Structure formats: C-alpha cells, structure tokens
Amino acid sequence: MGNIMKIILLSLTASFLSTTALTSLSHAADVEGSNVNQNTMEEVIVTANRRQQPLSEIGTSMSVISDVDIERGQYSYVLDALADVPGVSIAQSGSFGGVASVSIRGAGSGNTVILVDGVQLNDPSSPGNGYDFAGLDPYNIARIEVLRGPQSVLYGSDAIGGVINVITKTGGDGFGGNIFGEFGSYNSFRGGANLFGGTQKLGINVAVSGISTDGISAADENDGNIETDAYKAFTLSSKVTFRPTDIFNGEIITRYSDNRSEFDNFGPVDGDMVAYFDEFMIAGRANLDLLDDRFANTISVEYSTIDRRNEANGVESFTAEGTRVNIDYLGVYTPVSGWTITAGAQREETKAITIDPNSFSINSLLGEVAFTQVKGLVLTGGLRFDDHETFGSELTARVTGSYTIEETGTRILANWSEGFKAPSIFQLTYICSFCGLTEPTAGL
C-alpha cells in the first residue's frame, strides 16, 4: 500500500439554528453558524455530495458564499471572500499578486482540493499539489462552496482538510450583460464585462476581467528599496449549457488566466524579479436522465494546465508546468423514494515538468448510499477505492448524518470521515542530493 498519507477524523457538530431568532445572513452562509435561517437552507442548492441537494440535507460542515455576498463585500480577490469563512486560513507572501495559499482546519494548502466549476486546479508541478489563489478573480462567480473536513470518498487524494468549489454563473432565457470599473490607490484599476443569455435549449455566459496596479514594495524602503512591485492579471471564462431534449443536457466550460507579478528577492537593491502564472482549463460534461429522472448519468472530461515562470533581471530563473486530465463517470440512482445510490469511476492523469517530465495516474471507484425516508433525518455512508500507478492502493470511508427538528429549525450534524493524500510528483521523484539522500523524498 506504500506510504500514502492517511488521516481519519471524527467530527460531531450540534448546530442550533432557530428560524425565529435569525434575521440576517453572514457573508459566509455557515451551516454550523447562527446566521443561517431555514428558508435560506432550503433555497441554496449545493454539490457537497456531488449531486444537487438543499443545504438542509447536507451532513457535512460547510459554508456557502453567494454572489450577493461577494458584491456586498466588494471583494477584489476570492481570497478576501474566503477569509470570512470559519475554519479557513489564508497566507500570502509579498504584496499584490504574491503567492497565496488556503488551508482548511489547519491542514496545509496541498491538503485542500480547489475546484472551479467542478474542475480540479491543484498544481501537479508544485511540491505538495497546492494551488496559488493569488489571481483567482471573484467576478462572474455565482457562489463558492467550502466543505470542511476530509472529503476523499467523493474527491479523492488531497481532500484531507476540505474542498473549495468555485461555481461560475450560467446563461439563461433572454440576453443581457454588465460592465464595471474601479480605480484606487497605487494607480490601481480593476474592471470586467459579462455577456449572457440564451433560450431553454441553449445558454451562454462569457466574462472577462482584470486588474492592474503599480503596487508597493515588499522590501524595506530603509534599505534602499524604493521601487514598486507591479501586478497585472487577466481572466477570460465561458460556460455554454445545452439541453436538446428533456432527458439529455450538457455543458462546456473554459477558463484562461494570465498573471504577472513583480517581487523582491535576495540580491541587489531594486532587483527586477518577475513571476508569470498562466492557467487554462476546459471541461465537457454530458448528463443523461433515465427511468423517469430516477437514474442520472454524468460523464465528464476535464483538462487543466498551469505554467509558472520566474525571471531575475531579465534572465529566466525557474520554470514549471503542471497538467491534469480527468475522465469521470457518476451515476445517481433513486430506486424508491427516500433512498439514493451514488456510484462512480474516475481516471486521473497528472504530469509535471520542471527539469524532466514525470507523470502518474490514479484509477478510482466510489459508492455512496443516502437515506431520507424519515422526515428531517438524512444519513449517508460511502466508500472509495484509489489505485495509484506507483504507490499502491487506498480505501477510504465516511458516514454523515443530519437531523432537523422542524418545530424549532434546530439541526444536529454528525460525520465520521477519512482522508488520504497520495505523494505528489515532486515527492516521488525529487532527490535532495545536498541532504545526502540517494532516493526520492516520497516518505516525507
């Protein structure tokens, strides 16, 4: 089975959410917090179990940040919105555009799965499979779902601390658009434009956004560092949804992001250090509903790549490229009212290029059963089997429960879940020669 990291966590949470006592919503609509009312929970649809459900049926600790929350908070970065979420920690180096990481419940950034419209963006070329949140723009986002605690049964390796799923907006009936611009200190500008529309058969949403600032110097001016560290970012995204028949629908999602940030490093005063971060993803999904909508089938093909490059005084000093390909099937079957069976299969291939190219794959099977026959009670139990090409196999499990007392709106949540982390490509291949090692650091 190898040295795959495995973490087992038990989470028992009693949440007392009285609908009569609550009058407002927090920026992060927290399932456990005191600022979510029963009506909101019924209205918000989430994908915590990889299928659409009312928030009131979720047995996992989670928060939802809506587009209204983002607009009210006037967030310029997704990082700003996540900073308000319970259990989430933010770390960022330097000034604008500096490398930023997010951890959930104390787990490192490499132990958090980041998704945009369900497409995983964790960087295979980073040492721990982490993700740099610095350039993630909140414009055109419909909601952000944050799942706390191990989620490996549904999301596989790296989902030890939790999962962050950023969901963008979808086009609908009619046509429209919007445009905005902001100016601020340090010669800063942020703007964006969005076009959306469609019919009952076809929906399109296209958005472009960007930010530019002269920034500030992260180095001490008393040491002669008087230059500013500029930052520029550009994002283009699109989502096309189609429903040719009542039982068949699908979507095609694309996203491109180009970021350039200057930073201070060891060496000469006012050194010209620049970091480039380019990101691209494309995904296609097809959904087929059978047996009078009791058997939903989804096939997904997803591709994402991240290119990183540093320059020191005009000379390239570092390059890395990470690529991820995911082919996934998920079936959700409701044999009778009150019972739901979820089953899926997945193949993931990751590739990293720093000095030499290296690639690995993981094949996975998962299954989960949900019981909702008793009013107010939701129980789920699931298993997942992952087979890593090099490092062997792992079995993870989880059990969740949620009970709502209708008279008071009080909810009680409980869950027991396992999480595991397969070693990254860096950990499998890097040999620390100056440390005196002759084998890769896979055991770290």
Summary of the structure (lengths in Angstrom):
residues: 444
radius of gyration: 22.5
end to end distance: 15.8
largest distance: 72.4
contacts: 1527
relative contact order: 0.16
helix: 9%
strand: 54%
